[in-house]
Amino acid sequence: MASKPFDTFCGQVCSVIRWKPARLAAWAELEAHLEDHAAALEEQGVPADLAAQRAVEAMGDPYELGHQLDRCHSPLVPKLSRIFVLLALAVLLLSLIIGYRNDTGIFALTGLFPQTASLPYDGDGTVEISGAASGGGKLAGYTLTPAREAGLVLVSWDDPEGGTNQEYQLQCPVTITNPQPWRAPMVAYQADASWTDDTGASGYAHFSTYYEDALLGSTAWLRIVDPTPGARKFTVTLSSTEESVTIYITLQEEVPPS
């Protein structure tokens, strides 16, 4: 149990410690140390009052000790921490307000992760033959992953001069993920797309980024216009500088004549 000499000594030490939480902690630690020291002296036969006095004297000048503890627990540190937290919250709030008013930042995105699109592209056309896709990889720091589904889509549109035009398109959604949210989403011109099929034909493919972007990626489309009749398997290569990614598309049936 604490004695009066202990209380006096702890009070003198803590009187020069400016940060209240540090004062409370220092008092408890000093008191425990003094009690242990006095108990050890009592075991050696020293009377209790004298043991307490000697334990206090062994600690030295209470005010010098208090100044040392004050330097170790300056009240400036927690104050600065609170200031930095408030500044960070103010910057975050300001950025959210600017993003909301200008439709930028997270307000220009539909979510955190890109959603896998479904056929047909942009909701236009009829899926005539279903298929599957595989492959993908990294390109220019982005990860390209084809959707499992692909298909041959019959697209129709009205001719301004009258009548209806139609064409077959081989379509495949591609998810582009980006682990660095500060980077802009990948856009179509960052990759060249070419294709070959199992009939030996080849050509250029359309690689279009979708309008719905997310914080960590975006959705894109591979489209081959008027694929070769009789073909079932297609190999599409996306390239940028010295890197390339290959996507394989297989239809359940051969492409019919146009």
C-alpha positions as CSV (number, residue, x, y, z in Angstrom):
1,M,0.0,0.0,0.0
2,A,1.3,3.4,-0.9
3,S,2.7,5.5,2.0
4,K,2.8,9.3,2.4
5,P,6.4,9.6,1.2
6,F,5.5,7.7,-1.9
7,D,2.5,10.0,-2.6
8,T,4.6,13.1,-2.0
9,F,7.3,11.9,-4.3
10,C,5.0,10.8,-7.1
11,G,3.1,14.1,-6.8
12,Q,6.3,16.1,-7.2
13,V,7.4,14.1,-10.2
14,C,4.0,14.3,-12.0
15,S,3.6,18.0,-11.3
16,V,6.0,18.8,-14.1
17,I,4.6,16.3,-16.6
18,R,2.3,18.2,-18.9
19,W,0.4,15.4,-20.6
20,K,-2.3,14.0,-18.3
21,P,-2.3,10.4,-19.6
22,A,1.5,10.3,-19.1
23,R,1.0,11.7,-15.5
24,L,-1.3,8.9,-14.6
25,A,0.9,6.2,-16.1
26,A,4.0,7.6,-14.5
27,W,2.4,7.8,-11.0
28,A,1.3,4.1,-11.2
29,E,4.7,3.0,-12.4
30,L,6.7,5.0,-9.8
31,E,4.4,3.9,-7.0
32,A,4.9,0.2,-7.9
33,H,8.7,0.6,-8.2
34,L,8.9,2.3,-4.8
35,E,6.7,-0.3,-3.1
36,D,8.9,-3.1,-4.5
37,H,12.1,-1.4,-3.4
38,A,10.7,-0.8,0.1
39,A,9.5,-4.4,0.4
40,A,13.0,-5.6,-0.5
41,L,14.5,-3.4,2.2
42,E,12.0,-4.6,4.8
43,E,13.0,-8.3,4.0
44,Q,16.5,-7.3,5.0
45,G,15.2,-6.1,8.4
46,V,14.8,-2.4,7.7
47,P,11.8,-0.8,9.5
48,A,8.9,0.0,7.2
49,D,9.0,3.8,7.6
50,L,12.8,3.9,7.0
51,A,12.5,1.5,4.1
52,A,10.0,3.8,2.4
53,Q,12.2,6.8,3.0
54,R,15.3,5.1,1.6
55,A,13.3,3.9,-1.5
56,V,12.3,7.5,-2.2
57,E,15.9,8.8,-1.7
58,A,17.2,6.2,-4.1
59,M,15.0,7.7,-6.9
60,G,16.9,11.0,-6.8
61,D,15.5,14.5,-7.5
62,P,11.7,14.2,-8.2
63,Y,11.6,17.3,-10.3
64,E,14.5,16.3,-12.5
65,L,12.9,12.9,-13.0
66,G,9.7,14.6,-13.9
67,H,11.3,16.8,-16.5
68,Q,12.9,13.7,-18.1
69,L,9.6,11.9,-18.3
70,D,7.9,15.0,-19.7
71,R,10.4,15.2,-22.5
72,C,9.6,11.5,-23.3
73,H,5.9,12.1,-23.3
74,S,5.5,15.6,-24.8
75,P,1.8,16.7,-25.2
76,L,2.8,18.0,-28.7
77,V,2.7,14.5,-30.2
78,P,-0.9,13.7,-29.6
79,K,-1.9,17.3,-30.5
80,L,-0.1,17.0,-33.8
81,S,-1.7,13.6,-34.4
82,R,-5.1,15.0,-34.0
83,I,-4.3,17.9,-36.3
84,F,-3.1,15.6,-39.0
85,V,-6.2,13.4,-38.7
86,L,-8.4,16.5,-39.0
87,L,-6.5,17.7,-42.0
88,A,-6.7,14.3,-43.7
89,L,-10.5,14.2,-43.1
90,A,-10.8,17.7,-44.5
91,V,-8.9,16.8,-47.6
92,L,-11.0,13.7,-48.1
93,L,-14.2,15.6,-47.7
94,L,-13.0,18.3,-50.1
95,S,-12.1,15.6,-52.7
96,L,-15.4,13.9,-52.3
97,I,-17.2,17.3,-52.8
98,I,-15.1,18.1,-55.9
99,G,-15.7,14.6,-57.3
100,Y,-19.4,14.8,-56.8
101,R,-19.7,18.2,-58.4
102,N,-17.5,17.3,-61.4
103,D,-18.5,13.6,-61.8
104,T,-14.9,12.5,-61.3
105,G,-13.1,10.2,-59.0
106,I,-15.2,7.5,-57.4
107,F,-18.4,9.2,-58.6
108,A,-17.5,8.5,-62.2
109,L,-17.3,4.8,-61.5
110,T,-20.0,2.2,-61.1
111,G,-18.3,0.2,-58.4
112,L,-15.1,-1.2,-57.0
113,F,-14.6,-4.1,-59.4
114,P,-15.7,-4.3,-63.0
115,Q,-18.7,-6.4,-63.7
116,T,-18.6,-9.2,-66.4
117,A,-20.7,-8.2,-69.4
118,S,-23.1,-10.5,-71.1
119,L,-23.7,-11.0,-74.8
120,P,-24.5,-9.2,-77.1
121,Y,-22.3,-6.2,-77.1
122,D,-24.2,-3.0,-76.1
123,G,-27.5,-5.1,-76.1
124,D,-27.7,-5.1,-79.9
125,G,-28.1,-8.3,-81.9
126,T,-29.1,-11.9,-81.5
127,V,-26.7,-14.7,-80.3
128,E,-26.9,-17.3,-83.1
129,I,-24.1,-19.7,-81.9
130,S,-22.8,-19.9,-78.3
131,G,-19.1,-20.4,-77.6
132,A,-16.4,-20.3,-74.9
133,A,-13.3,-18.3,-74.3
134,S,-10.0,-18.9,-72.4
135,G,-6.5,-17.5,-72.2
136,G,-5.7,-13.9,-71.2
137,G,-2.8,-12.5,-69.1
138,K,-1.0,-9.3,-68.3
139,L,-0.6,-6.4,-70.7
140,A,1.0,-3.1,-69.9
141,G,0.4,-3.6,-66.2
142,Y,-3.3,-4.6,-66.6
143,T,-4.7,-8.1,-66.3
144,L,-7.0,-9.2,-69.2
145,T,-9.4,-12.0,-68.5
146,P,-11.9,-13.2,-71.1
147,A,-15.4,-14.0,-70.0
148,R,-16.2,-17.7,-70.2
149,E,-18.9,-17.1,-72.7
150,A,-18.4,-15.9,-76.3
151,G,-20.7,-16.2,-79.3
152,L,-21.6,-15.4,-82.9
153,V,-24.0,-12.5,-82.9
154,L,-26.2,-11.5,-85.8
155,V,-26.3,-7.7,-85.8
156,S,-29.0,-5.8,-87.8
157,W,-29.4,-2.1,-88.5
158,D,-31.5,0.0,-90.7
159,D,-30.0,1.4,-93.9
160,P,-30.7,5.2,-94.2
161,E,-31.5,4.6,-97.9
162,G,-34.0,1.9,-97.0
163,G,-33.8,-1.7,-96.1
164,T,-32.0,-3.6,-93.4
165,N,-28.3,-4.5,-93.2
166,Q,-27.0,-7.5,-91.3
167,E,-23.6,-8.9,-90.4
168,Y,-22.1,-11.6,-88.1
169,Q,-19.9,-10.6,-85.3
170,L,-17.8,-12.9,-83.1
171,Q,-18.1,-11.3,-79.7
172,C,-16.3,-11.9,-76.4
173,P,-16.4,-9.7,-73.2
174,V,-13.0,-9.1,-71.5
175,T,-12.5,-8.0,-67.9
176,I,-9.5,-5.6,-67.4
177,T,-8.4,-5.5,-63.8
178,N,-6.1,-2.9,-62.4
179,P,-4.6,-3.3,-58.8
180,Q,-3.6,0.4,-58.8
181,P,-6.7,2.5,-58.5
182,W,-4.8,5.8,-59.2
183,R,-4.1,4.6,-62.8
184,A,-6.6,5.4,-65.5
185,P,-8.6,2.5,-66.9
186,M,-7.1,0.8,-70.0
187,V,-8.5,2.1,-73.3
188,A,-8.8,0.4,-76.6
189,Y,-6.0,2.2,-78.4
190,Q,-3.4,0.9,-75.9
191,A,-3.6,-2.6,-77.5
192,D,-3.6,-3.8,-81.1
193,A,-5.9,-6.8,-81.8
194,S,-5.4,-9.4,-84.5
195,W,-6.9,-12.9,-85.1
196,T,-6.4,-16.1,-86.9
197,D,-8.8,-19.0,-87.2
198,D,-8.7,-22.8,-87.9
199,T,-9.4,-22.2,-91.6
200,G,-6.1,-20.2,-92.0
201,A,-7.8,-16.8,-92.3
202,S,-6.6,-13.8,-90.4
203,G,-7.4,-10.1,-89.8
204,Y,-7.7,-7.3,-87.3
205,A,-10.2,-7.5,-84.4
206,H,-12.0,-4.6,-82.7
207,F,-11.0,-4.1,-79.1
208,S,-13.5,-1.7,-77.5
209,T,-13.5,-0.6,-73.9
210,Y,-17.0,-0.5,-72.3
211,Y,-18.5,2.7,-70.9
212,E,-19.0,1.3,-67.4
213,D,-15.6,1.5,-65.5
214,A,-14.9,0.5,-61.9
215,L,-12.3,1.7,-59.5
216,L,-10.1,-1.4,-60.0
217,G,-10.7,-2.1,-63.7
218,S,-13.0,-1.9,-66.6
219,T,-14.9,-4.1,-69.2
220,A,-13.8,-4.4,-72.8
221,W,-15.0,-6.3,-75.9
222,L,-13.4,-8.3,-78.6
223,R,-15.3,-8.3,-81.9
224,I,-14.5,-9.9,-85.2
225,V,-16.7,-8.6,-88.0
226,D,-17.8,-11.1,-90.6
227,P,-15.7,-14.1,-89.3
228,T,-14.8,-16.7,-91.9
229,P,-17.7,-19.1,-92.8
230,G,-16.8,-22.6,-91.7
231,A,-14.5,-21.5,-88.9
232,R,-15.0,-22.6,-85.3
233,K,-11.8,-21.8,-83.4
234,F,-10.2,-18.4,-83.2
235,T,-7.0,-17.1,-81.7
236,V,-7.0,-13.4,-80.9
237,T,-3.7,-11.7,-80.0
238,L,-3.7,-8.4,-78.1
239,S,-0.3,-6.6,-78.2
240,S,1.3,-3.5,-76.8
241,T,5.0,-2.6,-77.3
242,E,6.8,-5.9,-76.6
243,E,4.0,-7.6,-74.7
244,S,1.1,-9.7,-75.9
245,V,-1.9,-11.6,-74.6
246,T,-3.6,-14.4,-76.4
247,I,-7.3,-15.3,-76.1
248,Y,-8.9,-18.4,-77.5
249,I,-12.5,-18.6,-78.7
250,T,-14.3,-21.8,-79.7
251,L,-17.8,-21.8,-81.1
252,Q,-20.1,-24.8,-80.6
253,E,-20.8,-24.8,-84.4
254,E,-19.1,-23.5,-87.5
255,V,-19.8,-19.9,-88.7
256,P,-22.5,-20.2,-91.3
257,P,-22.3,-18.4,-94.7
258,S,-23.1,-14.7,-94.6
